[in-house]
Amino acid sequence: MNKFFIILIGLIISLSAKSQNWDSLQGGIPYVTGVRVMYADTFDNYLYTGGNFYFQTNGKYFSQIARWDGLQWDTMQTGIVGAGNVLAMERYNGDLYVAGAFDTAGSVSARNIAKWNGNNWDSLSIQPFKSSWTSGINSMAVINNELYMGGTFDTVAGMPVTGLAKWNDSNWSGVNFPNLQSFYSIFSIVEYNGEIYAAGNFSNGIPNDTLGEIARYDGVNWRSVGGGIHGSISEVASMAVYNGELYVAGYFFKSNGNVGNHIQKWNGTTWSDVGGGTNLNNGQITKLLVHNNKLYAMGVLDSAGGIPASKIAIWDSNVWCGLGSSFDNTVWTSCIYKDTLHIGGGFLTIDGDSINRIAKWTGGNFVDTCGAIVGIEGNVNLEREINIYPNPNRGSFSIDLDNTENTIIKIYNISGQLILQKKLTQNITKIDISYYPKGIYFVKLETDNKVVVKKIVYQ
């Protein structure tokens, strides 16, 4: 049975809102490979930023890590000394844990991980280790008062492990992760429905690809997550729990047997698509973030659900929206600091303005473009059976439908919020939206096996 998509795009006209919606942080970070991790710490109210960078400002020298108090940058002693990369941060039992691929923090020897107490660096008793320059920790998460760490390492405290270990503030232990035979890396760890989920790039080492880049742990055994994520070069970069479902994103395609392109969601039983996902070519997602009941997806992408969305797209469970901004390079990471979205990455400009790899959003609730994507199975001529008039209208319109059996109408505003829902019982139904603001709305009609969306204009 053929599948078709109707893509309807609503625009908010705002020619003056482009780069004015982003501000740099004191000129940004000028000398850097990229900002790879950001951590908004409610414990001491700093925004911590890590990656592979060196810069100097106000007479202070920064190496691989810096902290921002909302007005200026501050050092953490001498930072991460020498060659290295900071990839993950997490507060645990009063200390800020900083992890990645490095050997020294301040004046302390610390292989891949160190902790900061606000004034000084300290090492852990024995750090995760692999005798290769590719070793490192990519992700951390506090679950059941233990600090889980995932990455590319094969030994911890003298014990063989496969990229996943945990720390209880005094001792290391493994997590019985499956024995991976070839290159592997764990990029994301979350808890969902009482189980631990670990995801990354490790299916190549599993006979018959039984896991497929993601696995879940019930405390005894690791199990498949609905058959996993498929594809010989696929990987999962980020996971987030949003509206009771686990969203999984990275680099993967429907054509490899997945249900989504670069993003899909898991409800504990089955996988499902997320509004058509992001663009096929260069649509990789590197970070998922939940804020104000919306899911932010960031990375290399240029569109989501068929609408323009340069490097950042917003999903609200119904539609994708773009911010209208133009980035010259990737957004790698993000966080919410002082109730404001902050982003970091490899970008130097936003909308042609010099920003330098780290920025904060100043645009409030502004979105530039939102769309509705609906998969239709069956009769593609359903649209011909519906007449909506007048359009444009002055706050009321009529729907003329040949057959109203089991038909529901839903109306969404430009931000994707559902403002009206009702069951149709007559062939001609009058709808009043005059008590809502003037603008663009989407009318969605659903039957048992058909869906159509039409755009209307209230002026």
Summary of the structure (lengths in Angstrom):
residues: 459
radius of gyration: 24.2
end to end distance: 39.3
largest distance: 77.2
contacts: 1609
relative contact order: 0.12
helix: 4%
strand: 53%
